[in-house]
């Protein structure tokens, strides 16, 4: 299975339940590679929470994801990203 595939399904269900049609209005905030994979699979924006340094070793492909809003070390930093 593709990285984040089950996360993709969960995210799609949640977005659909909210009756959001325009995925460009969605931003996933997550703290795992699976969260990031799910966001990429759906083509939605992503903010990574860098708990325990989990996003310190991102690949160039990940860093260049056009909808990567940013990586935050502290929750309050999200406010500067949205």
N, C-alpha and C positions, 0 to 999 in steps of 0.2 A: 504494500500500500504506500501511496505517496505520503511524504512527511506532512502531518497535519490533516490527513484526510478525514479522520473521525471528528477532529476539531472543526473542519470545514463544514461537515454536516450539521453539527451542533450550532455553529454560528449562523448558517443559512436558515435553520429552523427558527432561531431567535429573531433574526432580521425579518423573516416572513411573518412571524407572529406579531411583530410590531407594525406590520403592513407597510414597511419601507420598500419602495420600488426602486429608488435611485441609490444604488450602492456607493455613489460618490459622496453621499452624505453620511457614510458610516466610517467610524474610526475605532478599531479594535485596540484596546489597551491590554497588554498581556505580559506575562513574565516567563514564558517558556518558548522554546523553539517551535513547539507545536502550535502555540497561539500565533506566532509569526507566520508559520506555514499555512495555517488556516486563512489568515488575512490575505496572504499572497494568492492562495488558490481562488479566493473570491474576488480579488482585485480591490480590496478595501484598504484604506489608510491604516497605519499601524504606529502605535507608540509602545516602545518596549520599556518595561520596568527591569532595571539591571540589578535585581536582588542577587546576591552571591556572585556577581560578576558573570552571569549567564549570557550576556551579550558582548562580552569583551573580545571574543574571538570570532566575530562575524566574518563570513567570507566576503569577497569583493562583490559577488552576485547579490548577497543580502544587503550589503551597504549601499548598493546602487539601485535597490528597489525604489522605483519612482514615487511610491506612496508611503515611504518610510518617513514619518514626521520627525522622529527622533528617539533617542534613548535617554531615559531618566534614571538617576540613582535614588532620588527621593520623590515621594508622591507629590509634594507641593510643586515640583518642577513641571508637572503636567500642565499647570495653568499657563506657563509660558509657551506651550506648544499648541494650545487650542485657540 
